[in-house]
Amino acid sequence: MESTTVELPNELTQLLYRDNPWWISEPAPALPPNRRWLFEPTLRKLKDGLAPVTVLRGPRQVGKTILQRQIIQHLLDVEGVHPKRIFRVQFDELPLLRSISEPLLVLCYWFEEQILGKTFNQAARDGELAYLFFDEVQNLADWAPQVKHLVDHHDVRVLLTGSSALRIERGRDSLAGRISTLEMGTLTLREIARLRGFGEIPEILPYNGLGALRRKDFWLDLRRLGEQHSATRDAAFAAFSERGGYPIAQARADRPWEEIADQLNETVVKRVIQHDLRIGERGRKRDPTLLEALFGLCCRYAGQAPGQALFVNELRQPLGADVSWQRVLIYLRFLSDTLLIRAVPPLEIRLKKKKGNDKLCLCDHGLRASWLGETVPLAPASLAQTPHLSDLAGHLAESVAGYYLNTIPGLNVAWFPQRDAEPEVDFVITIGDQRIPVEVKYRARIDGHRDTFGLRAFIEKAAYNAPFGILVTLNDMPPLDDPRIIALPLSSLLLLR
């Protein structure tokens, strides 16, 4: 720490005290009692992880800030950490920082001097390690070099949250060996069941337990888990079908969907378009009209892999001008950066050049319903009442499965386009040297031979090293004649974690 006194504008100091009320024995805002599945892994990494910096990233409004506050509350109330060892800053609400050079470091040195009362290193030696919480840190220019300097020279533990995957990833280069990343999506089916009071469903996949996915017995256990808890599972899936997985949509089930939809549009999509994506590389402004139109197309073609001609042609009309494919790709990358969509790439095998477009998967089908004003049910009973939506529901089921698989830490997910005589496979997950093909057939009746053709073709190719495959269906169904293929409904797949 510099020997000179760190001084901050009085208004900024007041904001910091207001955002850290535990310093003056004031209560923090009330928090929901339910905790997301990432609470324990995040807490463990913050306290005892190999890296001094833990990053929690995810789309806007999925609960990252609440989880951060719950961890602070746990440290204070359960573990007895002294309030003055905890410092939290929300960087998207402090415009005063723009006039300060290296604001993250300046704030930390102010905290060290004015609140902690000793240097970070001395506090650590005294058994009083400081915990630093930085929310939406990606909004701060040059945040990564400042965090690097902080943890290289001071013994602290840091939790960062952010809603920009790309800007967080860019910081990884300078923070190599110092950072551990976790990703939070929308509510899982198990979390919806608990939140809505439908019941509890035991966990089956341990954190960092990807090895279990290599075993056929694990997938059979997952199918049995869904069947054993079918009442709770189906109630949660019906709620998910109706409202999606955003916390506000399920926590406020008493509010009409139209009100929830307006809130999602305002706080998620428009916030991303008007705030997160307003400035591009080298300060160039991005076109919000193009972003809105492109996000609308991603919603319409969720679960599919649209190509250049479709995007360019369909964007021409609303924009009244031609849009280059290169510009579309750049803007798609921006949307993927915010984690609102996942662009699932084609599978590359033996360094073959990939052929095919990325498959678009939305973070939540409820966001599609709010933005397009079009509700497509996924629950079997609801879908049976609207059979004309079956094809669209099939695409959305594929989108749900693809995004969900991508949120499992460390899991490699791709899709397999049709190649020569080889049929398409919706997704292929890779664990080490083993691959597991996953096919989504979201219909009331399954043909055990025709609907498994792609899976069987992939499994029978020895070079792909795929001993079995997964068929994701609409309903529970008896085992298939082919013992290499495990059929389970989407509602059971969503119980993986």
C-alpha positions as CSV (number, residue, x, y, z in Angstrom):
1,M,0.0,0.0,0.0
2,E,1.2,3.5,-0.8
3,S,2.2,5.5,2.3
4,T,0.0,8.5,1.3
5,T,-3.5,8.6,2.5
6,V,-6.1,7.4,0.0
7,E,-8.8,10.0,-0.4
8,L,-12.2,9.5,-2.2
9,P,-14.9,12.0,-3.1
10,N,-17.3,12.4,-0.2
11,E,-20.3,11.2,-2.3
12,L,-18.4,8.0,-3.3
13,T,-17.5,7.3,0.3
14,Q,-21.1,7.6,1.3
15,L,-22.1,5.2,-1.4
16,L,-19.6,2.6,-0.3
17,Y,-20.8,2.8,3.3
18,R,-24.4,2.5,2.1
19,D,-23.5,-0.6,0.0
20,N,-21.5,-2.2,3.0
21,P,-24.0,-1.6,5.9
22,W,-22.3,-4.3,8.0
23,W,-19.5,-1.9,8.7
24,I,-21.7,0.2,10.9
25,S,-23.9,-2.6,12.2
26,E,-26.8,-1.7,9.9
27,P,-28.9,-4.5,8.3
28,A,-28.4,-5.4,4.7
29,P,-31.4,-5.8,2.3
30,A,-33.5,-8.9,3.0
31,L,-32.5,-11.9,0.9
32,P,-34.6,-14.9,-0.4
33,P,-34.1,-18.0,1.8
34,N,-33.6,-20.3,-1.2
35,R,-30.1,-20.6,-2.4
36,R,-29.0,-21.5,-6.0
37,W,-27.1,-24.8,-6.6
38,L,-23.9,-22.8,-7.0
39,F,-23.9,-21.4,-3.5
40,E,-21.8,-24.2,-1.9
41,P,-19.3,-24.5,-4.8
42,T,-18.8,-20.8,-4.9
43,L,-18.3,-20.5,-1.2
44,R,-15.8,-23.4,-1.2
45,K,-13.8,-21.8,-4.0
46,L,-13.9,-18.4,-2.4
47,K,-12.6,-19.7,0.9
48,D,-10.3,-22.6,0.0
49,G,-10.0,-22.7,-3.8
50,L,-6.6,-23.1,-5.5
51,A,-7.0,-19.7,-7.2
52,P,-7.4,-16.5,-5.2
53,V,-10.0,-15.1,-7.6
54,T,-13.4,-16.8,-8.2
55,V,-15.5,-15.6,-11.1
56,L,-19.2,-16.2,-11.2
57,R,-20.7,-15.3,-14.6
58,G,-24.1,-15.7,-16.1
59,P,-26.9,-13.8,-18.0
60,R,-28.5,-10.8,-16.3
61,Q,-31.1,-11.4,-13.7
62,V,-30.3,-15.0,-12.9
63,G,-29.3,-14.3,-9.3
64,K,-25.6,-13.7,-9.3
65,T,-25.8,-10.6,-7.1
66,I,-28.2,-12.3,-4.7
67,L,-25.8,-15.3,-4.4
68,Q,-23.0,-12.9,-3.7
69,R,-25.0,-11.2,-0.9
70,Q,-26.0,-14.6,0.5
71,I,-22.3,-15.6,0.7
72,I,-21.6,-12.3,2.6
73,Q,-24.5,-13.0,4.9
74,H,-23.2,-16.5,5.5
75,L,-19.7,-15.3,6.3
76,L,-21.1,-12.7,8.8
77,D,-23.8,-14.7,10.5
78,V,-22.6,-18.3,10.3
79,E,-18.8,-18.2,10.2
80,G,-18.4,-15.1,12.3
81,V,-16.2,-13.1,10.0
82,H,-15.7,-9.6,11.3
83,P,-17.8,-7.1,9.2
84,K,-14.7,-4.9,8.5
85,R,-13.0,-7.8,6.7
86,I,-15.7,-7.7,3.9
87,F,-15.8,-5.2,1.1
88,R,-18.3,-5.2,-1.7
89,V,-18.5,-2.9,-4.8
90,Q,-21.1,-2.9,-7.5
91,F,-19.3,-1.4,-10.5
92,D,-22.4,-0.7,-12.7
93,E,-23.8,1.7,-10.2
94,L,-20.7,4.0,-9.5
95,P,-20.3,6.5,-12.4
96,L,-18.0,8.5,-10.1
97,L,-15.3,5.9,-10.7
98,R,-14.8,7.1,-14.3
99,S,-12.7,10.0,-13.1
100,I,-10.4,7.8,-11.0
101,S,-7.3,6.1,-12.5
102,E,-7.1,2.4,-11.6
103,P,-10.3,2.7,-9.5
104,L,-10.4,-1.0,-8.4
105,L,-7.0,-0.7,-6.7
106,V,-7.8,2.8,-5.3
107,L,-11.0,1.5,-3.7
108,C,-9.2,-1.5,-2.2
109,Y,-6.5,0.6,-0.8
110,W,-9.1,3.0,0.7
111,F,-10.8,0.0,2.3
112,E,-7.5,-1.4,3.6
113,E,-6.7,2.0,5.2
114,Q,-10.0,3.3,6.3
115,I,-12.0,0.1,7.2
116,L,-9.7,-2.9,7.6
117,G,-7.3,-0.8,9.6
118,K,-4.2,-2.8,8.6
119,T,-2.6,-4.0,5.4
120,F,-4.2,-7.0,3.6
121,N,-1.1,-9.0,4.2
122,Q,-0.9,-8.2,7.9
123,A,-4.6,-9.0,8.3
124,A,-4.0,-12.4,6.7
125,R,-1.1,-13.1,9.0
126,D,-3.3,-12.2,11.9
127,G,-5.9,-14.8,10.8
128,E,-8.2,-12.0,9.5
129,L,-8.2,-12.6,5.8
130,A,-10.1,-10.0,3.8
131,Y,-12.9,-11.0,1.4
132,L,-13.5,-8.7,-1.6
133,F,-16.7,-8.8,-3.7
134,F,-16.8,-7.1,-7.0
135,D,-20.2,-7.1,-8.9
136,E,-20.4,-6.6,-12.7
137,V,-16.7,-6.0,-12.8
138,Q,-16.5,-6.2,-16.6
139,N,-18.0,-2.7,-16.8
140,L,-14.7,-1.4,-15.4
141,A,-12.0,-0.7,-18.0
142,D,-8.7,-2.6,-17.4
143,W,-10.2,-4.5,-14.5
144,A,-8.1,-7.7,-15.1
145,P,-4.6,-6.0,-14.7
146,Q,-5.8,-4.3,-11.5
147,V,-7.1,-7.6,-10.1
148,K,-3.8,-9.3,-11.1
149,H,-1.8,-6.6,-9.3
150,L,-4.1,-6.9,-6.3
151,V,-3.8,-10.7,-5.8
152,D,-0.1,-10.8,-6.8
153,H,0.9,-8.4,-4.0
154,H,-1.8,-8.9,-1.4
155,D,-3.2,-11.9,0.4
156,V,-6.9,-11.6,-0.2
157,R,-9.8,-13.7,-1.5
158,V,-11.9,-12.2,-4.3
159,L,-15.3,-13.0,-5.8
160,L,-16.1,-11.4,-9.1
161,T,-19.5,-11.5,-10.8
162,G,-20.2,-10.5,-14.4
163,S,-22.8,-10.9,-17.2
164,S,-20.3,-10.7,-20.1
165,A,-18.6,-13.9,-20.9
166,L,-16.3,-12.4,-23.5
167,R,-15.1,-9.5,-21.4
168,I,-14.6,-11.9,-18.5
169,E,-12.7,-14.4,-20.7
170,R,-10.4,-11.6,-22.0
171,G,-9.3,-11.1,-18.4
172,R,-8.3,-14.8,-18.1
173,D,-5.1,-14.3,-20.1
174,S,-3.6,-11.8,-17.6
175,L,-5.0,-13.8,-14.7
176,A,-3.8,-17.2,-15.7
177,G,-3.4,-19.4,-12.6
178,R,-5.2,-16.8,-10.4
179,I,-8.8,-17.3,-11.5
180,S,-11.4,-20.0,-11.3
181,T,-14.7,-19.6,-13.3
182,L,-18.2,-20.8,-12.4
183,E,-21.3,-20.3,-14.6
184,M,-24.9,-19.7,-13.4
185,G,-27.8,-20.2,-15.7
186,T,-31.5,-19.8,-15.0
187,L,-33.2,-22.0,-12.4
188,T,-32.8,-25.7,-12.6
189,L,-35.9,-28.0,-12.4
190,R,-34.8,-29.0,-8.9
191,E,-34.6,-25.4,-7.8
192,I,-38.0,-24.6,-9.3
193,A,-39.5,-27.6,-7.4
194,R,-38.0,-26.3,-4.1
195,L,-39.0,-22.6,-4.7
196,R,-42.6,-23.4,-5.7
197,G,-43.0,-25.9,-2.8
198,F,-43.5,-28.9,-5.0
199,G,-41.0,-31.1,-3.1
200,E,-37.4,-32.1,-3.1
201,I,-35.5,-34.2,-5.7
202,P,-32.1,-35.6,-4.6
203,E,-29.0,-34.5,-6.5
204,I,-27.4,-37.1,-8.7
205,L,-24.4,-35.5,-10.4
206,P,-21.7,-34.2,-8.0
207,Y,-20.0,-31.0,-8.8
208,N,-16.9,-31.7,-10.9
209,G,-18.3,-35.2,-11.3
210,L,-18.2,-35.5,-15.1
211,G,-16.7,-38.9,-15.0
212,A,-20.1,-40.3,-14.0
213,L,-21.5,-39.3,-17.4
214,R,-19.3,-41.8,-19.1
215,R,-21.2,-44.7,-17.5
216,K,-24.4,-46.0,-19.0
217,D,-25.5,-47.0,-15.5
218,F,-25.5,-43.3,-14.5
219,W,-28.0,-42.4,-17.2
220,L,-30.2,-45.3,-16.2
221,D,-30.1,-44.1,-12.6
222,L,-31.1,-40.6,-13.9
223,R,-34.1,-42.1,-15.7
224,R,-35.1,-44.0,-12.6
225,L,-34.7,-40.8,-10.5
226,G,-37.2,-39.0,-12.7
227,E,-39.6,-41.9,-12.6
228,Q,-39.4,-42.2,-8.8
229,H,-40.0,-38.4,-8.3
230,S,-42.4,-38.0,-11.3
231,A,-45.0,-36.1,-9.4
232,T,-42.5,-33.4,-8.2
233,R,-40.6,-33.5,-11.5
234,D,-43.8,-33.0,-13.6
235,A,-45.1,-30.2,-11.4
236,A,-41.8,-28.4,-11.7
237,F,-41.6,-29.0,-15.4
238,A,-45.1,-27.7,-15.9
239,A,-44.1,-24.5,-14.1
240,F,-41.0,-24.3,-16.2
241,S,-43.0,-24.8,-19.4
242,E,-45.4,-22.1,-18.4
243,R,-42.9,-19.4,-17.3
244,G,-39.4,-20.5,-18.0
245,G,-36.5,-20.5,-15.5
246,Y,-35.9,-16.8,-14.6
247,P,-36.0,-16.5,-10.8
248,I,-38.5,-13.6,-10.9
249,A,-40.9,-15.6,-13.1
250,Q,-41.1,-18.5,-10.6
251,A,-40.7,-16.5,-7.4
252,R,-43.6,-14.3,-8.4
253,A,-46.0,-16.9,-9.8
254,D,-48.8,-14.9,-8.3
255,R,-48.2,-12.2,-10.9
256,P,-49.7,-12.5,-14.4
257,W,-47.3,-13.6,-17.2
258,E,-47.8,-10.4,-19.1
259,E,-46.3,-8.4,-16.2
260,I,-43.4,-10.8,-15.8
261,A,-42.8,-10.6,-19.6
262,D,-42.6,-6.9,-19.5
263,Q,-40.1,-7.1,-16.6
264,L,-37.9,-9.6,-18.4
265,N,-37.9,-7.5,-21.6
266,E,-36.9,-4.4,-19.7
267,T,-34.3,-5.8,-17.2
268,V,-32.7,-8.4,-19.4
269,V,-33.0,-7.9,-23.2
270,K,-33.3,-4.1,-23.3
271,R,-30.7,-3.7,-20.6
272,V,-28.3,-5.9,-22.7
273,I,-29.0,-4.1,-25.9
274,Q,-29.0,-0.5,-24.5
275,H,-26.3,-0.9,-21.9
276,D,-24.0,-3.9,-22.2
277,L,-23.7,-3.8,-26.0
278,R,-24.0,-0.1,-26.7
279,I,-20.2,0.3,-27.2
280,G,-18.2,-2.0,-29.5
281,E,-14.5,-2.4,-30.1
282,R,-12.5,0.8,-30.2
283,G,-15.5,2.7,-28.9
284,R,-17.6,2.2,-32.0
285,K,-21.3,2.4,-31.3
286,R,-23.4,-0.7,-32.1
287,D,-26.7,-0.6,-33.9
288,P,-29.5,-1.3,-31.3
289,T,-32.1,-1.9,-34.1
290,L,-29.9,-4.6,-35.6
291,L,-29.3,-6.1,-32.2
292,E,-33.0,-6.3,-31.5
293,A,-33.8,-7.7,-34.9
294,L,-31.0,-10.3,-34.6
295,F,-32.1,-11.3,-31.1
296,G,-35.6,-11.8,-32.4
297,L,-34.3,-14.1,-35.1
298,C,-32.3,-16.1,-32.5
299,C,-35.6,-16.5,-30.6
300,R,-37.5,-17.6,-33.8
301,Y,-34.8,-20.1,-34.8
302,A,-33.9,-21.4,-31.3
303,G,-32.7,-25.0,-31.5
304,Q,-31.8,-24.7,-35.2
305,A,-28.7,-23.8,-37.2
306,P,-29.7,-21.0,-39.6
307,G,-27.2,-20.0,-42.2
308,Q,-26.0,-16.9,-43.9
309,A,-28.8,-16.5,-46.5
310,L,-31.6,-16.7,-43.9
311,F,-30.0,-14.2,-41.6
312,V,-29.2,-11.7,-44.3
313,N,-32.5,-12.0,-46.1
314,E,-34.7,-11.7,-42.9
315,L,-32.7,-8.8,-41.5
316,R,-33.0,-6.8,-44.7
317,Q,-36.7,-6.1,-44.4
318,P,-36.9,-4.7,-40.8
319,L,-33.7,-2.7,-41.3
320,G,-34.5,-1.4,-44.7
321,A,-30.9,-2.1,-45.8
322,D,-28.5,-4.9,-46.6
323,V,-26.5,-6.3,-43.7
324,S,-23.2,-8.0,-44.4
325,W,-22.8,-11.6,-43.1
326,Q,-19.6,-10.5,-41.4
327,R,-21.5,-7.9,-39.4
328,V,-24.2,-10.5,-38.5
329,L,-21.4,-12.8,-37.2
330,I,-19.9,-10.0,-35.1
331,Y,-23.3,-9.2,-33.5
332,L,-24.1,-12.8,-32.9
333,R,-20.8,-13.0,-31.0
334,F,-22.0,-10.0,-28.9
335,L,-25.2,-11.8,-28.0
336,S,-23.3,-14.9,-27.1
337,D,-21.0,-12.7,-25.0
338,T,-23.9,-11.7,-22.8
339,L,-24.8,-15.5,-22.4
340,L,-28.4,-14.8,-23.7
341,I,-27.6,-17.4,-26.4
342,R,-25.2,-20.3,-26.9
343,A,-23.8,-20.8,-30.3
344,V,-23.2,-24.6,-30.2
345,P,-20.5,-25.4,-32.8
346,P,-20.4,-28.4,-35.2
347,L,-18.3,-31.3,-33.9
348,E,-14.7,-31.4,-35.1
349,I,-13.2,-34.9,-35.3
350,R,-9.6,-35.7,-36.2
351,L,-8.9,-32.1,-37.0
352,K,-11.3,-32.1,-39.9
353,K,-12.5,-28.7,-40.9
354,K,-16.0,-28.1,-39.4
355,K,-18.9,-28.0,-41.8
356,G,-22.2,-26.4,-40.8
357,N,-23.4,-23.4,-38.9
358,D,-23.6,-23.0,-35.2
359,K,-26.8,-24.2,-33.5
360,L,-28.5,-21.4,-31.6
361,C,-29.7,-22.2,-28.0
362,L,-31.5,-19.6,-25.8
363,C,-30.7,-19.2,-22.2
364,D,-34.4,-19.6,-21.4
365,H,-37.5,-20.2,-23.5
366,G,-39.4,-17.8,-21.2
367,L,-37.3,-15.0,-22.6
368,R,-38.4,-16.0,-26.1
369,A,-42.0,-15.9,-25.0
370,S,-41.6,-12.4,-23.5
371,W,-39.8,-10.9,-26.4
372,L,-41.9,-12.4,-29.2
373,G,-45.2,-12.4,-27.3
374,E,-45.6,-16.0,-28.3
375,T,-45.9,-18.8,-25.7
376,V,-45.0,-22.4,-26.8
377,P,-45.7,-25.1,-24.1
378,L,-43.2,-27.8,-23.4
379,A,-45.2,-29.8,-20.8
380,P,-46.8,-32.9,-22.3
381,A,-50.4,-32.0,-21.1
382,S,-50.2,-28.4,-22.3
383,L,-48.7,-29.4,-25.6
384,A,-51.4,-32.0,-26.2
385,Q,-53.9,-29.1,-26.2
386,T,-52.0,-27.2,-28.9
387,P,-50.8,-29.9,-31.3
388,H,-50.1,-27.3,-34.0
389,L,-47.2,-26.1,-32.0
390,S,-45.5,-29.5,-31.8
391,D,-42.8,-28.8,-34.3
392,L,-41.9,-25.5,-32.7
393,A,-41.9,-27.1,-29.3
394,G,-39.5,-29.7,-30.6
395,H,-37.0,-27.0,-31.6
396,L,-37.4,-25.3,-28.3
397,A,-36.8,-28.6,-26.4
398,E,-33.6,-28.9,-28.4
399,S,-32.7,-25.3,-27.5
400,V,-33.4,-26.0,-23.8
401,A,-31.3,-29.2,-23.8
402,G,-28.4,-27.6,-25.6
403,Y,-28.1,-24.6,-23.4
404,Y,-28.6,-26.7,-20.2
405,L,-25.8,-29.1,-21.2
406,N,-23.6,-26.2,-21.8
407,T,-24.0,-24.9,-18.2
408,I,-22.6,-28.1,-16.7
409,P,-19.0,-27.2,-15.7
410,G,-16.4,-28.6,-17.9
411,L,-18.7,-30.4,-20.3
412,N,-17.8,-30.1,-24.0
413,V,-21.0,-29.8,-26.2
414,A,-21.2,-29.7,-30.0
415,W,-23.6,-30.9,-32.6
416,F,-23.1,-33.2,-35.6
417,P,-24.4,-31.9,-38.9
418,Q,-25.3,-34.4,-41.7
419,R,-22.1,-35.4,-43.5
420,D,-22.1,-37.5,-46.6
421,A,-23.9,-40.7,-45.6
422,E,-23.8,-39.9,-41.9
423,P,-27.1,-38.5,-40.5
424,E,-27.3,-35.5,-38.2
425,V,-27.1,-35.8,-34.4
426,D,-28.6,-33.0,-32.3
427,F,-25.8,-32.9,-29.7
428,V,-22.6,-34.7,-28.9
429,I,-21.0,-34.4,-25.5
430,T,-17.4,-35.2,-25.1
431,I,-15.8,-36.3,-21.8
432,G,-12.1,-37.1,-22.2
433,D,-11.8,-39.5,-25.2
434,Q,-15.4,-40.7,-25.0
435,R,-18.4,-39.2,-26.8
436,I,-22.1,-39.5,-26.1
437,P,-24.6,-38.6,-28.8
438,V,-27.8,-37.0,-27.7
439,E,-30.9,-36.9,-30.0
440,V,-34.1,-34.9,-29.1
441,K,-37.3,-36.4,-30.4
442,Y,-40.1,-34.4,-28.8
443,R,-43.2,-36.2,-29.9
444,A,-46.0,-38.3,-28.3
445,R,-45.0,-41.4,-30.2
446,I,-41.5,-42.7,-30.7
447,D,-40.5,-45.1,-33.5
448,G,-37.8,-47.2,-31.9
449,H,-36.1,-47.8,-35.2
450,R,-36.6,-44.6,-37.2
451,D,-36.1,-42.1,-34.4
452,T,-32.8,-43.7,-33.3
453,F,-31.2,-43.9,-36.7
454,G,-28.8,-41.0,-36.1
455,L,-27.8,-42.3,-32.7
456,R,-27.1,-45.8,-34.0
457,A,-25.1,-44.5,-37.0
458,F,-22.9,-42.5,-34.7
459,I,-22.5,-45.3,-32.1
460,E,-21.5,-47.8,-34.8
461,K,-18.7,-45.6,-36.1
462,A,-15.8,-47.0,-34.0
463,A,-13.7,-43.9,-34.5
464,Y,-16.2,-41.8,-32.5
465,N,-15.8,-44.0,-29.4
466,A,-19.5,-43.7,-28.4
467,P,-20.5,-46.8,-26.5
468,F,-24.1,-45.6,-26.0
469,G,-26.4,-42.7,-26.8
470,I,-29.3,-40.7,-25.2
471,L,-32.7,-40.2,-26.7
472,V,-34.5,-37.2,-25.2
473,T,-38.3,-37.6,-25.4
474,L,-41.5,-35.9,-24.5
475,N,-42.8,-38.5,-22.1
476,D,-41.5,-41.4,-20.0
477,M,-41.4,-44.5,-22.1
478,P,-40.4,-48.2,-21.8
479,P,-36.8,-49.2,-22.5
480,L,-35.9,-49.4,-26.2
481,D,-35.1,-52.7,-27.9
482,D,-31.5,-51.4,-28.5
483,P,-29.7,-51.6,-25.1
484,R,-27.2,-49.1,-26.3
485,I,-29.7,-46.3,-26.3
486,I,-31.2,-44.8,-23.2
487,A,-34.5,-43.0,-23.6
488,L,-35.5,-40.4,-21.0
489,P,-37.8,-37.4,-21.1
490,L,-36.5,-33.8,-21.2
491,S,-37.9,-33.3,-17.7
492,S,-35.6,-36.0,-16.4
493,L,-32.6,-34.8,-18.4
494,L,-33.0,-31.4,-16.6
495,L,-32.5,-33.3,-13.3
496,L,-28.8,-33.8,-14.1
497,R,-27.9,-31.1,-11.6
